[in-house]
Amino acid sequence: MAKVHIRDVVKADLEARYPGDDYTFSDRVLKLMTELDAYKRMAVRRDEATSQHKTQRSVPEEGLAEDLAELCISDDESP
């Protein structure tokens, strides 16, 4: 079985999601993080609208943000 690195899969997915030669890997990660933030805000608004108690949905973004930051750093440092 061929060895697949998560970094390569993430990079390919980001390139497919945000095509364009003028985008760097870091630009694509920032665009994705902006979308995740928007989805989180939409979820909070929906929860507030459907319940009388103001609750926030727990979105596990801390681990994702750290992983993406590490990918950006390692991608920028690679030759």
TAHUPE-V366801 format. One line per field, one symbol per residue. phi: phi as a letter, one per 30 degrees, with the letter a starting at -180 (. if undefined). burial: # if it has 9 or more other ideal C-beta (glycine too) atoms within 8 Angstrom, else .. A space follows every 10 residues. Layout:
phi = ???
burial = ???
This chain:
phi = .ddcceeddd dddddddbdk ddcdeddddd dddddddddd dddddddddc bdcdbcddcd cddddddddd ddddddddd
burial = ......#.## #..##..#.. ..#.#####. ###..#..## ..##..##.. .......... ...##..#.. ##.##....
